[in-house]
Each structure stands twice: as C-alpha cells, then as structure tokens.
Amino acid sequence: MNIKELLKTVDKGWVQKPKGFRVCYQKRVNDEFMTEYMPNEKDNPLDSDIVAWRSAWKLHQATLTDGPEIAEDELVNIYVIDDTGKRIKYYATDLFEVYNPYP
C-alpha cells in the first residue's frame, strides 16, 4: 500500500469533523410550516456545536408563546445540524434534542 492508497482508506473510514453548524427550525407562515436555518444557507455556518445549541435554546425561549395554538412568530422543531444536514446530538446529554417539538 502506498501513501495515496493509505490516505484514501483512512479518509473513507475516519470520522470527519463537521465544517460548521446551523440551527434548523420551522415556523408557521399562512398556515404552512416553513423550514429555515440560522445562519441561512448563504451565510457561513457557526463554527461550534455549543454555540449552535445555545442559539437554538435562545431562539426557543425568545419565540415561545403561551397559547395552545402556534403563533405566526413561534418557532417549533428547533435542533442543530452539521454542514451536511445531519442532526447533531446535544453536547450536554449526547442525545438528539428538539426544542419545542411539534408533530
């Protein structure tokens, strides 16, 4: 095996570090749920999963409403994804978390 083959093999089986993180959420617009991201897909992603999860929690806290119905500005199904769109586990519990889950 030469170096080139070694690097190909290692790249295939090695756990790759994400290149960035985004907060994924849904909000109600005209009775439909739209999926959005923070930062949006045109902007650079966040460089830390911790910052992404803290941002997700702050968005959840800032947009939560008291009523039984979901308000137009309330965010639901808030979680963190990596640069490939894969969900990221919450760093404190090592579980897949969703803030303000809505069926």
Residue pairs with C-beta under 8 A, 6 or more apart in sequence:
1 9
18 49
18 82
18 83
18 84
18 88
19 45
19 82
19 83
20 44
20 45
20 46
20 47
20 82
20 83
21 45
21 46
21 47
21 48
21 49
21 51
21 52
21 80
21 81
21 82
21 83
21 88
22 37
22 38
22 39
22 41
22 45
22 46
22 52
22 80
22 81
22 83
23 37
23 38
23 46
23 52
23 55
23 56
23 59
23 78
23 79
23 80
24 35
24 36
24 37
24 77
24 78
24 79
24 80
24 81
25 35
25 36
25 37
25 38
25 56
25 59
25 75
25 76
25 77
25 78
25 79
26 33
26 34
26 35
26 36
26 75
26 76
26 77
26 102
27 33
27 34
27 36
27 72
27 73
27 74
27 75
27 76
28 34
28 70
28 71
28 72
28 74
28 76
29 72
33 76
33 102
37 81
38 55
38 59
39 45
39 46
45 83
46 52
46 55
49 80
49 82
49 88
49 91
50 91
52 80
52 88
53 80
53 90
53 91
53 92
53 97
56 78
56 79
56 80
56 99
57 99
59 75
59 78
59 99
60 75
60 78
60 99
60 100
63 73
63 74
63 75
64 74
64 100
65 71
65 73
65 74
70 76
70 102
74 100
75 100
76 100
76 101
76 102
77 98
77 100
77 101
77 102
78 98
78 99
78 100
79 87
79 88
79 96
79 97
79 98
79 99
80 87
80 88
80 90
81 87
81 88
82 88
87 96
89 95
89 96
89 97
90 96
90 97
